[in-house]
Amino acid sequence: MFSHVTVGANDYAGARAFYDAVLAPLGVVRFQEWPDAGWAAYRRKGEAPTFWIAKPKDGAPATRGNGAMTAFAAHDEAAVDAAHAAGLAAGGRCEGPPGPRPQYGDFYAAYLRDPEGNKLCIVVRRPSPAGAPV
């Protein structure tokens, strides 16, 4: 459904290091970069949606969205745990430790903020029992 998602980065090198660390356990890698412009693109091999970090083109400071969140799909709970730990080690802040979130459906998730203040979710959806709502 989505072509791409972009978050602004005031500290491009710091954002790149953060997302390199957080996305690696999810199999998502940086595949394009324009360092002079402060842009980098990430993708999981074989998938089309792209995640971007970018210095704003208009030269104004990047700001985080109030109520905005980017969620990344993980293959399993171990990847959720690893991505969250990598994010904390790379300067992120915990917004909710890894664990089941039954109030939101049958999935396991972790929440954090990147060094710029953007909110992220790392999630794996557990299989629903037969007949249960998805």
N, C-alpha and C positions, 0 to 999 in steps of 0.2 A: 504494500500500500504506500509506503514512503519511498521517496527517492533518496533523501539524505536529511540529516539533522546536523545543525551547527551550533556550537557554543563558542562564545567570545573568550579570548585570552589576552590579558594585558601582558603577562609574562609568558611569551610563547615557548621559550626553552623549558621553563618549569612545567607548563601545561603538557608539552610533548613528553617529558620524562614521566609525569604522572600518568598520562593515558597509555604510554608504552607499557608501564608496570601493571596497571589495572586491567587492561584489555588482553594482555598475553595469556592469562589463565583461561580466557574465554575463546582462544583461538583467533582473536581479532588482531590484525597487524597493521602497522603504518605502511601504506603501499604507494602513496604519492606525497610529495612535499615541495613547497615553495618557501624555503626558509627566509629569503629576503622579504617576502610579503607577510611572513608569519602565518602560513597556512599549512596544515597537514591533514591527510585523509586516511581513514582506517576502514578496513573491511575484513570480513571473514571469507576465506577462500571459497569460491563457488557461489557466493551470495552477492546480490546487487546493492542492497542498501548500504549507504556510506555514512560514516560519522566524521564530522570535521571539527577541528579546532582552528580558530582564525582570529587574527587581529582585525578589528572592524575596519572596513575600507574607508569609512569617512574620517578616520583619525581620532574620533572621540573614544573615550574609555569604554571598554567592554563592561557590561553590567549583567548581573544574573536576573533571570525572570522570577517574579514572585508567583508561586504556584506552578512553575515549570519544572519538569523532571524528565530526564532521559533514562530509559530502562534498557538494559542489555540482557539478552537471553544467554543463559549458561546451559551447558549440557548436563550438569549434575550438581548436587549439593556441594561436593568438594570444590568445584570450580567457583561457586558463589563464595565459599569460605576463603579460598585463595585470592580471589579478586579483591574482596573486602580487606583482607590483611595487607595485600600489596598497596592498596589505596591509602591505608593508614600509614604504612611505612614510607610512602612517597609524599606525605604532607597533607593528606585528606583528613576530614573530620567525620567521626561516626555519627550517623543520624538514625541508626537502628542496627543492632548486631545481626549476624546471620541467624536465621531460624525460620520455623514455620509461621505462616501468616494466615491462619484459618479464617479470620474475619474478612479477608479479601478473596477467599476462594481457596482452592487446594494448591497453594504454591509456597515455595521456600525462597526467602529473599533477604537481602542485606541492603542497607541504605547508607550513603555517605555523601559528603560534599567535597568537590575538588578544591584545590587551593584558591580558585577564583570565586568560590561560593556556589557553583552550580550543583544542583542536587541530582544524584544518580541512584538508580536502583539496579541491583544485579539479581536476576530471578531465574529460577527453574520451576516450571509448572509440573506438578506431580500428576500422574494419570488419575482421572476421576473414576470413582466406582461406577459400575454400570447403572445407568438411569439417573445419576446425579447431575445437577446443572453444571455446565462448564463455565 
